[in-house]
Each structure stands twice: as C-alpha cells, then as structure tokens.
Amino acid sequence: MGKVAILFAGQGAQWPGMCQELYNAEPAAREVFDLADAVRPGTSAQCFSGTAEELRETANTQPCVFAADLACARALAAHGVRPAAVAGFSLGEAAALTFAGALTDEQGMRLVSRRAKLMADAAEQHPGAMRAVLKLDAETVCSLAAEAGDAWPVNFNSPQQTVVAGLPESLEKLDELVREAGGRSRTLAVSGAFHSPLMADAADGLAAYLEEAGLPGVPEVPVISNVKALPYPTDAGTLPRRQELLSRQVCNPVQWVHTLEHLKDQGIDTFIEVGPGKTLTGLVSRTLEGVTALPCETPEQLEAVLEALGKKGE
C-alpha cells in the first residue's frame, strides 16, 4: 500500500459501548480515556455504559466521540502507523488536530466540551433539524433547498448523499420536493441545524474561546479542513486563519467529498477510519475508486488494519 490517511468520525456515529474493547486491550487507548476522565469526569462511563439517549445529547456526544476517535488513533500510532495526512468529519476535526499535535489532549478535550455547549445552546435558541438526502446529486439538492427556503446544504458526504439543515417547516417542504425529484430524505437524530447559519452564535463563541486560549497551534501532520477541503495553514502568522477555520466550521458546510478527493490527489490510497462505527468508511467507498477504506474501533479491526498495512506484530 502507498500513503495512509486517518479519518476521524463525527457526531452521530456514537453507540453505547463504543471503544470499550479497545480500552481493555490497548494501553495507548486507555491513556486517552483516562485523560478524558480527568478533564471531564464520567466520559469513559458514558462511552462504555451510557444509554443511546444519553449519548445523543450534544453535550455528551461530542466529548465522548472525541475521546473514542483519539483513543483509536493513538492505538494505531502505538503500533507504528504514521499517516501522511488526517481529516475529521465535523467534530472529528478537533480530534484530528489533537492527534496532529495542534492541541494537547487536555486542550482538545476542553475545546470540544466548550464547542458542545455552545452548539447545544445555539440549537436551543434557534431550533432546527437536519435531513440526509439520498439518490440525488449535490447540485440538485442545493437547488431544492433554495426552493424550500431557510434550508441549507451543510454536509456534502458523497456524490449521492447531501445533508440539509434548516427550520423544521422548511425541511418538511424539502421532503416533498425531494420525493418529487425521485430522491429520498431521512431525518437525522440530532438536536439542531448544525453547520448552518443557525449556528452563528456558536461560531462566534468558539472564536472568542480560541482567541483567548491562543489555539490551535501548528499541526505536525497535514490536517484537511472541513471548510476549505485544504490543509490548515502552518506558516508563521497564520494562527488567526487556523482559528477562523476551526470556529467557522460549526456554521459552514462540511466539504467531505472535496476533502476525500484532495487526499486522493495527494497520493493517499488507504483510508483508516477511527472512532465509532463505519460511516466514513462507507463514504470513502461511495466517493473514490481504487482506494482501500478500513474501520478501526475494535481490537479485531485494529489487527485487520495492521495486517493490511504490513505492521502485524509490531
């Protein structure tokens, strides 16, 4: 295999019991969860034994998925996996930046805890919802969302899957338009219209937090941003640009298709998804041809990845 990219899962991938087996089997994963518990007591318990309803609450979801993402990535690194680049879907971008050294583990955990609260507060102040639109291309979905009004394409997941966020009544109109166009829409189990203009207050709050803390630092591995689908800048004097990319991400679309295409253009041919579930693995398979995509959450999946990379036994 050639060059490897690690992809960090986002909100919505969580499930009760996530990463518990890896915690028990891999010291590097255990260290991450122990640090998470020191910063935010109860994180491991929520991941391992929390209910689905508890994990769906944004204030819980984001710190828990962050810890799971980072634990899986650190387990890979402990076995010698060195990615050429990393990217994270939405929340996963914070874990990607932390893994890449732009944030310490403690800074990353505190950041996502603040991010979660800001987004939950914005969702309460500006109620909204999200739909995954399937079987229609992105251009068509953008046109239908504009027709629905107060609905915005926010996650460009794959060529035939685009997520739209907006006001509830607008999304009901969108559902009708999608059916008429031959597509299908599915309601997402989220508490707000994430990555839309309804999250502007959260973006402003996060920007203030990052400015006060002087974060994020310069990543040691290229981190592809959701907003631009290009690497975070690393030149001298680019801290304000990094802060803007990370803060505005919460109210701007996730350009995931372009992110994957950029990585492939850079010679990446192996994509390893870390964190709960296999969502990103599926999106890679539906977006790119001639690449390998593997999930890594359980000890068995870790072993399979290491074997595929020729690192088994290291």
FILO-801970 format. One line per 8 residues: number of its first residue (from 1); their letters; for each residue x, y, z of N, C-alpha, C, O. Coordinates in steps of 0.2 Angstrom, whole numbers. Layout:
NUM	a	X,Y,Z,X,Y,Z,X,Y,Z,X,Y,Z | ...
% end
This chain:
1	mgkvailf	4,-6,0,0,0,0,4,6,0,10,6,2 | 1,12,-2,5,18,-3,4,22,3,6,20,9 | 1,28,3,1,33,8,-6,32,12,-11,30,9 | -5,33,18,-11,32,23,-14,39,25,-10,43,27 | -21,39,26,-24,45,29,-28,42,35,-31,37,34 | -28,45,40,-33,43,46,-39,48,46,-38,54,45 | -45,45,46,-51,49,46,-54,49,53,-55,43,55 | -56,54,56,-59,54,62,-67,55,62,-69,60,59
9	agqgaqwp	-70,50,65,-78,50,65,-81,56,68,-78,60,72 | -87,58,66,-90,64,69,-97,62,73,-98,56,74 | -100,67,75,-106,66,79,-111,63,75,-112,64,69 | -115,58,78,-119,54,75,-117,47,74,-121,42,73 | -111,46,75,-108,39,74,-108,35,81,-106,29,81 | -109,39,86,-109,36,93,-114,30,94,-119,29,91 | -112,25,98,-116,20,101,-114,17,108,-108,18,109 | -119,15,111,-117,13,118,-112,7,118,-113,2,115
17	gmcqelyn	-107,8,122,-102,3,122,-96,4,118,-91,0,117 | -96,10,114,-90,11,109,-84,11,113,-83,14,118 | -79,8,109,-72,8,111,-70,4,118,-64,4,120 | -75,1,121,-73,-2,127,-68,-8,126,-64,-9,130 | -69,-12,121,-65,-17,120,-58,-15,119,-53,-18,121 | -57,-9,115,-50,-7,113,-47,-4,120,-41,-4,121 | -51,-1,124,-49,2,130,-46,-4,134,-41,-3,138 | -49,-10,134,-47,-15,138,-40,-18,135,-36,-21,139
25	aepaarev	-40,-18,129,-34,-21,125,-28,-17,124,-22,-20,123 | -29,-10,123,-23,-6,121,-22,-1,126,-26,4,127 | -15,-1,129,-13,4,134,-14,11,131,-16,16,135 | -12,12,125,-12,19,122,-20,22,122,-21,28,123 | -24,17,120,-31,20,120,-34,21,128,-37,26,129 | -31,17,132,-33,18,139,-31,25,142,-34,28,146 | -25,27,140,-22,33,142,-26,39,140,-27,44,144 | -29,38,134,-33,44,131,-40,44,136,-42,50,138
33	fdladavr	-43,39,137,-49,39,141,-48,41,148,-52,44,151 | -42,39,151,-40,41,157,-39,49,158,-42,52,163 | -36,52,153,-35,59,152,-42,62,152,-44,67,155 | -46,59,147,-53,62,146,-57,62,153,-61,67,154 | -56,57,157,-60,57,163,-57,62,168,-61,65,172 | -51,63,168,-48,68,172,-50,75,170,-51,79,175 | -51,77,164,-54,83,162,-61,84,163,-64,89,165 | -65,78,161,-72,78,161,-74,72,164,-75,67,160
41	pgtsaqcf	-75,71,171,-76,65,174,-83,62,171,-88,65,170 | -82,55,170,-88,51,168,-88,50,160,-93,47,158 | -83,53,157,-83,52,150,-83,44,148,-87,42,144 | -78,41,151,-77,34,149,-84,30,151,-86,26,147 | -87,31,157,-93,28,158,-99,29,153,-102,25,152 | -99,35,151,-104,37,146,-103,33,139,-108,30,136 | -97,32,137,-95,29,131,-96,21,132,-99,18,128 | -95,18,138,-95,11,139,-102,9,141,-104,3,139
49	sgtaeelr	-105,13,145,-112,10,148,-117,15,148,-123,14,150 | -116,21,144,-122,26,144,-127,23,139,-126,19,135 | -133,26,140,-139,24,135,-138,28,129,-134,33,128 | -142,25,124,-142,29,117,-144,36,118,-142,40,115 | -149,36,122,-152,43,123,-147,48,126,-147,54,124 | -144,45,131,-139,50,134,-133,52,130,-131,57,130 | -131,47,125,-126,49,121,-128,53,115,-124,56,112 | -135,54,114,-137,58,109,-137,65,111,-138,70,106
57	etantqpc	-137,67,117,-136,74,119,-130,77,117,-124,74,119 | -130,82,114,-124,85,111,-119,86,116,-113,85,115 | -121,89,122,-116,90,127,-112,84,129,-106,84,132 | -115,78,128,-111,71,130,-108,68,123,-103,66,123 | -112,69,118,-109,66,112,-102,68,110,-98,64,108 | -101,75,109,-95,77,107,-89,75,111,-84,73,108 | -89,76,117,-83,74,121,-82,66,121,-76,64,121 | -87,63,121,-87,55,120,-84,53,114,-79,49,114
65	vfaadlac	-87,56,108,-84,54,102,-77,56,101,-73,53,98 | -75,62,103,-68,64,103,-64,60,106,-59,58,104 | -65,57,112,-61,53,116,-60,46,112,-55,43,112 | -66,44,110,-66,37,106,-61,38,100,-57,34,98 | -62,44,96,-58,45,90,-51,45,92,-47,41,88 | -49,49,97,-42,50,98,-39,43,101,-33,42,100 | -43,39,105,-40,33,108,-39,28,102,-34,25,102 | -43,28,97,-42,23,92,-36,25,88,-32,21,86
73	aralaahg	-35,32,86,-29,34,83,-23,33,86,-18,31,83 | -23,34,93,-17,33,97,-15,25,97,-9,24,98 | -20,21,97,-18,14,97,-15,12,90,-10,8,90 | -17,15,85,-14,14,78,-7,17,79,-2,13,76 | -6,23,81,1,26,82,6,21,86,12,21,84 | 3,18,91,7,14,96,10,8,92,15,5,94 | 6,6,87,9,0,83,12,3,76,13,-1,72 | 14,9,76,19,11,71,15,14,65,19,15,60
81	vrpaavag	9,15,65,5,18,59,7,26,59,5,29,64 | 9,29,54,11,36,53,7,38,47,10,37,41 | 2,42,48,-2,44,42,2,50,38,5,54,41 | 1,50,32,3,56,28,-1,62,29,1,68,28 | -8,61,31,-12,67,32,-18,64,36,-19,58,37 | -22,69,39,-28,67,43,-33,72,41,-32,77,39 | -39,69,43,-45,74,42,-51,71,47,-51,65,48 | -55,76,49,-60,73,53,-67,76,51,-67,82,49
89	fslgeaaa	-72,72,52,-79,75,50,-82,79,55,-84,76,60 | -83,85,54,-86,90,59,-82,89,66,-77,92,66 | -85,87,71,-82,86,77,-75,83,77,-71,84,80 | -75,78,72,-69,74,71,-63,78,69,-57,76,70 | -64,84,67,-58,89,65,-55,91,71,-49,92,71 | -58,91,77,-55,93,83,-50,87,85,-44,88,88 | -52,81,84,-48,75,86,-42,75,81,-37,73,83 | -44,76,75,-38,76,70,-33,81,72,-27,80,71
97	ltfagalt	-35,87,74,-30,92,76,-26,90,82,-20,92,82 | -29,87,87,-26,85,93,-21,80,91,-15,80,94 | -23,75,87,-19,69,85,-12,72,82,-7,70,82 | -14,77,78,-8,80,74,-4,85,78,1,88,75 | -5,86,84,-1,90,88,-3,97,89,1,101,92 | -8,100,86,-10,107,86,-13,108,93,-14,114,94 | -16,103,96,-19,104,103,-16,98,107,-15,93,105 | -15,100,114,-13,94,118,-20,90,119,-25,93,118
105	deqgmrlv	-19,84,122,-26,81,123,-30,84,128,-36,84,127 | -27,88,133,-32,91,138,-35,97,134,-41,99,135 | -31,101,130,-34,106,126,-39,104,122,-45,108,121 | -38,98,118,-43,96,114,-50,94,118,-55,95,115 | -49,91,123,-55,89,127,-59,95,130,-65,95,129 | -55,100,132,-59,106,134,-62,110,129,-67,112,129 | -59,110,123,-61,113,117,-68,110,115,-73,113,114 | -68,103,114,-74,100,112,-80,101,117,-86,101,115
113	srraklma	-78,101,123,-83,102,129,-86,109,128,-92,109,129 | -82,114,127,-85,120,126,-89,121,119,-94,124,119 | -86,118,114,-90,118,107,-96,114,108,-101,117,105 | -97,109,112,-103,105,113,-108,110,116,-114,110,114 | -106,113,121,-111,118,125,-113,123,121,-119,125,121 | -109,126,117,-110,132,113,-115,130,107,-120,133,106 | -114,124,104,-119,121,99,-126,119,102,-131,121,99 | -126,117,108,-132,115,111,-136,121,113,-142,121,112
121	daaeqhpg	-132,126,115,-136,132,117,-139,136,111,-144,138,111 | -135,136,105,-137,139,99,-143,135,96,-148,138,94 | -143,128,97,-149,124,95,-155,126,99,-161,126,96 | -154,127,105,-160,129,109,-163,136,108,-169,137,108 | -158,140,106,-160,147,104,-163,147,97,-168,151,96 | -161,143,93,-163,143,86,-165,136,84,-161,133,80 | -170,134,86,-172,127,84,-172,125,77,-174,129,72 | -169,119,75,-169,117,68,-168,110,68,-168,106,73
129	amravlkl	-167,107,62,-167,100,61,-162,98,55,-160,103,52 | -161,92,54,-157,90,48,-160,84,44,-163,80,47 | -159,84,38,-161,79,33,-155,76,29,-151,80,27 | -154,70,29,-150,67,24,-154,65,17,-158,62,17 | -151,68,12,-155,67,5,-151,63,1,-145,64,0 | -154,57,-1,-151,52,-4,-153,51,-12,-159,54,-13 | -149,49,-16,-151,47,-23,-151,53,-27,-154,53,-33 | -149,59,-25,-149,65,-29,-142,68,-29,-139,68,-23
137	daetvcsl	-140,71,-34,-133,74,-34,-133,81,-30,-139,83,-29 | -127,83,-28,-127,89,-24,-130,95,-27,-133,99,-24 | -129,96,-34,-132,102,-37,-139,102,-37,-142,107,-35 | -142,96,-37,-150,96,-37,-152,97,-30,-157,101,-29 | -149,95,-25,-151,96,-18,-150,103,-16,-154,106,-13 | -145,106,-19,-144,114,-17,-150,118,-20,-152,122,-17 | -152,116,-26,-157,119,-29,-164,118,-25,-168,123,-25 | -165,112,-23,-171,110,-20,-171,114,-13,-176,116,-10
145	aaeagdaw	-165,114,-9,-165,118,-3,-167,125,-4,-170,128,0 | -164,128,-9,-165,135,-10,-173,136,-11,-176,141,-9 | -176,132,-15,-183,132,-16,-187,131,-10,-192,135,-9 | -185,127,-5,-188,126,1,-188,132,6,-193,133,9 | -183,136,5,-182,142,9,-180,140,16,-182,135,19 | -175,144,19,-172,143,26,-170,135,27,-171,132,32 | -167,133,22,-164,126,22,-157,127,18,-157,130,13 | -152,124,21,-145,125,18,-142,118,18,-141,114,23
153	pvnfnspq	-139,116,12,-135,110,12,-128,111,16,-125,116,15 | -127,107,21,-122,108,25,-117,102,26,-111,103,28 | -118,96,24,-113,91,23,-114,88,16,-118,84,15 | -108,89,13,-108,85,6,-104,79,7,-98,78,7 | -108,74,9,-105,67,11,-102,63,6,-97,60,7 | -106,62,0,-104,58,-5,-108,61,-11,-112,65,-11 | -106,58,-17,-109,61,-23,-117,60,-23,-120,64,-27 | -119,56,-20,-127,54,-19,-130,55,-12,-135,53,-11
161	qtvvaglp	-126,59,-8,-129,60,-1,-126,67,1,-121,68,2 | -131,71,2,-130,78,5,-135,79,10,-141,78,10 | -132,82,16,-136,83,22,-138,91,22,-134,95,20 | -145,92,23,-148,99,23,-150,100,30,-153,96,33 | -148,106,32,-151,109,39,-155,114,38,-154,118,33 | -160,115,43,-164,121,42,-170,121,47,-170,117,52 | -174,126,46,-180,126,50,-185,120,49,-185,118,43 | -188,118,54,-192,112,53,-197,112,47,-198,107,44
169	esleklde	-201,118,47,-206,118,42,-203,119,35,-206,116,30 | -197,121,34,-194,122,28,-191,114,26,-192,113,20 | -189,111,31,-187,104,29,-193,99,27,-192,95,23 | -199,101,30,-205,97,28,-206,98,20,-208,94,17 | -205,105,18,-206,106,11,-201,103,7,-202,101,2 | -195,103,10,-189,100,6,-191,92,5,-190,89,0 | -194,89,10,-195,82,9,-200,81,3,-199,76,-1 | -205,85,2,-209,84,-3,-206,85,-10,-207,82,-15
177	lvreaggr	-201,90,-10,-198,92,-16,-193,86,-18,-192,85,-24 | -190,83,-13,-185,78,-14,-189,72,-17,-187,69,-22 | -195,70,-14,-199,65,-17,-201,66,-24,-200,61,-28 | -203,72,-26,-205,74,-32,-199,73,-37,-200,71,-43 | -193,74,-35,-187,74,-39,-184,66,-39,-179,65,-43 | -187,62,-36,-185,55,-36,-180,53,-31,-177,48,-32 | -179,57,-26,-174,56,-21,-178,53,-15,-184,52,-14 | -174,53,-9,-176,51,-3,-173,55,3,-167,56,2
185	srtlavsg	-177,57,7,-174,61,13,-175,57,20,-180,53,21 | -170,57,24,-171,54,30,-169,59,36,-164,62,36 | -173,59,41,-172,63,47,-166,61,51,-166,55,53 | -162,65,53,-156,63,57,-158,65,64,-161,69,66 | -155,60,68,-156,61,76,-152,65,79,-147,63,83 | -152,72,77,-148,77,80,-153,82,83,-159,83,82 | -150,87,87,-154,91,91,-154,98,88,-156,103,91 | -151,99,83,-150,106,80,-148,106,72,-147,101,70
193	afhsplma	-149,112,69,-147,113,62,-139,114,62,-137,120,61 | -135,109,63,-128,110,63,-125,112,57,-128,110,51 | -120,116,57,-116,118,51,-120,123,46,-118,124,41 | -126,126,49,-130,131,46,-129,138,49,-126,138,54 | -132,143,46,-132,149,49,-135,150,55,-134,154,59 | -139,145,57,-142,145,64,-137,143,69,-139,144,75 | -131,142,67,-126,140,72,-121,146,73,-115,145,76 | -123,152,70,-118,158,70,-116,160,77,-110,162,78
201	daadglaa	-121,159,82,-119,161,89,-114,157,92,-109,159,95 | -114,150,90,-109,145,92,-102,147,89,-97,146,93 | -102,148,83,-96,150,80,-93,156,83,-87,156,84 | -97,161,84,-94,167,87,-91,166,94,-86,168,96 | -95,161,98,-92,160,105,-86,155,104,-81,156,109 | -86,151,100,-80,147,99,-74,151,97,-68,150,99 | -75,156,92,-70,160,90,-67,164,96,-60,165,97 | -71,167,100,-68,170,106,-64,166,111,-59,168,114
209	yleeaglp	-67,160,112,-63,155,116,-56,153,113,-51,153,117 | -56,152,106,-49,151,103,-45,157,104,-39,156,105 | -47,163,103,-43,168,103,-40,169,110,-34,171,111 | -44,168,115,-42,169,122,-37,164,124,-32,165,127 | -38,158,121,-33,152,123,-27,152,118,-22,149,119 | -27,156,112,-21,156,108,-21,149,104,-15,147,103 | -26,146,102,-27,139,99,-30,140,93,-34,145,91 | -29,135,88,-25,129,89,-17,131,86,-16,136,83
217	gvpevpvi	-13,127,89,-6,128,86,-5,125,79,-10,123,76 | 2,124,78,3,122,71,3,114,71,7,111,75 | -1,111,66,-1,104,66,6,101,63,9,104,59 | 8,95,66,14,92,64,13,87,58,17,85,54 | 6,86,56,4,82,51,-1,86,47,-5,89,50 | -2,86,40,-7,90,37,-14,88,39,-16,82,39 | -18,93,41,-25,92,43,-29,95,38,-29,101,37 | -33,92,35,-38,95,30,-44,97,33,-47,94,37
225	snvkalpy	-45,104,32,-51,107,35,-57,106,31,-58,105,25 | -63,105,35,-69,104,33,-72,110,28,-75,109,23 | -70,116,30,-72,122,27,-69,123,20,-73,124,15 | -63,122,19,-59,123,13,-57,117,9,-56,117,3 | -57,111,13,-55,105,10,-48,106,7,-46,103,3 | -44,110,11,-37,110,10,-34,110,17,-37,111,22 | -27,109,17,-23,109,24,-24,115,28,-24,121,25 | -24,114,34,-23,120,39,-17,123,38,-12,120,37
233	ptdagtlp	-16,130,38,-10,134,36,-5,133,42,-7,132,48 | 1,132,40,6,131,45,12,137,45,16,136,49 | 11,142,41,16,147,40,16,151,46,11,152,50 | 21,155,47,21,160,53,16,165,52,15,168,46 | 13,167,57,7,172,57,1,169,55,-4,173,54 | 0,163,54,-7,160,52,-11,158,57,-16,155,56 | -10,159,64,-14,157,69,-21,160,68,-26,156,69 | -22,166,66,-29,169,65,-33,165,60,-39,164,60
241	rrqellsr	-29,163,55,-33,159,49,-35,152,52,-40,149,50 | -30,149,56,-32,142,59,-38,143,64,-43,139,64 | -38,148,68,-44,149,72,-50,151,68,-56,148,70 | -50,154,63,-56,155,59,-58,149,56,-64,147,56 | -54,145,53,-56,138,50,-60,134,55,-65,131,54 | -57,134,61,-60,129,67,-66,132,69,-71,128,71 | -67,139,70,-73,142,73,-78,142,68,-84,140,70 | -77,144,62,-82,145,57,-85,138,54,-90,138,51
249	qvcnpvqw	-81,133,56,-83,126,54,-90,124,56,-94,121,53 | -92,127,62,-98,125,65,-104,128,62,-110,126,63 | -103,133,58,-109,136,54,-108,136,46,-111,140,43 | -103,132,44,-102,132,37,-102,124,35,-101,120,39 | -103,123,28,-104,116,26,-97,112,27,-92,115,27 | -98,105,28,-93,101,28,-92,98,21,-96,95,18 | -86,100,18,-84,98,11,-81,92,11,-75,91,9 | -84,87,13,-81,80,14,-79,77,7,-74,74,6
257	vhtlehlk	-83,78,2,-82,75,-5,-75,78,-7,-71,74,-9 | -75,85,-7,-69,88,-9,-63,86,-5,-57,86,-7 | -64,85,2,-59,83,6,-56,76,4,-50,75,3 | -60,71,3,-58,65,0,-54,65,-6,-49,62,-7 | -57,69,-11,-54,70,-17,-47,73,-17,-42,71,-20 | -46,78,-12,-40,81,-11,-35,76,-9,-29,76,-11 | -37,72,-4,-32,67,-1,-30,62,-6,-24,60,-7 | -34,60,-11,-33,55,-16,-28,59,-21,-23,56,-23
265	dqgidtfi	-29,65,-22,-24,69,-27,-17,69,-24,-13,70,-28 | -17,69,-17,-10,69,-14,-7,62,-13,-2,62,-10 | -10,57,-17,-7,51,-17,-9,46,-11,-7,41,-11 | -14,48,-7,-17,44,-2,-21,38,-6,-26,39,-10 | -20,32,-4,-23,26,-7,-26,22,-1,-30,17,-3 | -25,23,5,-28,19,11,-30,24,16,-27,29,18 | -37,23,17,-40,27,22,-42,23,28,-46,18,27 | -40,25,34,-42,22,40,-47,26,44,-45,32,46
273	evgpgktl	-53,24,46,-57,27,50,-57,25,57,-57,20,59 | -56,30,61,-55,29,68,-61,32,72,-64,37,70 | -63,29,78,-69,31,81,-74,26,80,-73,21,77 | -80,28,83,-86,23,82,-89,22,75,-89,27,72 | -91,16,74,-94,15,68,-90,14,61,-84,14,62 | -94,14,56,-91,13,49,-93,19,44,-93,17,38 | -96,24,46,-99,29,42,-94,32,37,-96,32,31 | -89,34,39,-84,37,34,-81,32,30,-79,33,24
281	tglvsrtl	-80,26,32,-78,20,28,-82,19,22,-80,19,16 | -89,20,23,-94,19,18,-94,25,13,-94,24,7 | -93,31,16,-92,37,12,-86,37,7,-87,39,1 | -81,34,9,-75,34,5,-76,29,-1,-75,31,-6 | -79,23,1,-81,18,-4,-86,21,-10,-85,19,-15 | -90,25,-7,-95,28,-12,-93,34,-16,-96,37,-20 | -87,37,-14,-84,43,-17,-78,42,-21,-78,45,-27 | -74,37,-19,-67,36,-23,-67,29,-25,-69,24,-23
289	egvtalpc	-63,29,-31,-62,22,-34,-55,20,-33,-50,25,-33 | -53,14,-33,-46,12,-32,-43,13,-26,-36,14,-26 | -46,14,-20,-43,15,-14,-46,10,-9,-50,6,-10 | -42,9,-3,-44,5,2,-47,9,8,-44,14,10 | -52,7,11,-55,10,17,-56,5,22,-60,0,21 | -54,6,28,-55,1,33,-57,5,40,-54,10,41 | -61,2,44,-63,5,50,-58,2,56,-55,-3,55 | -57,6,61,-53,4,66,-56,6,73,-54,12,75
297	etpeqlea	-60,2,76,-63,4,83,-62,-2,88,-61,-1,94 | -62,-8,85,-61,-14,90,-54,-17,89,-51,-16,84 | -52,-21,94,-46,-25,93,-45,-29,87,-40,-29,84 | -51,-32,85,-51,-36,79,-50,-31,73,-46,-33,68 | -53,-26,73,-52,-21,67,-45,-18,67,-42,-17,62 | -42,-17,73,-35,-14,73,-31,-20,70,-26,-18,66 | -32,-26,72,-27,-31,69,-28,-32,62,-23,-33,58 | -34,-31,59,-35,-31,52,-31,-25,48,-29,-26,43
305	vlealgkk	-32,-20,51,-28,-14,48,-21,-15,48,-17,-14,43 | -18,-17,54,-11,-18,54,-9,-24,50,-3,-23,47 | -13,-29,49,-11,-34,44,-11,-31,37,-7,-33,33 | -16,-27,35,-17,-24,29,-11,-19,27,-8,-19,21 | -8,-16,32,-3,-11,32,4,-15,32,9,-12,32 | 4,-21,34,10,-25,34,14,-24,41,20,-24,41 | 10,-22,46,13,-20,53,11,-25,58,12,-23,64 | 8,-30,56,6,-35,61,12,-38,65,17,-39,63
313	ge	11,-38,72,16,-40,76,21,-34,79,25,-35,83 | 20,-28,76,24,-23,78,22,-19,84,24,-15,87
% end
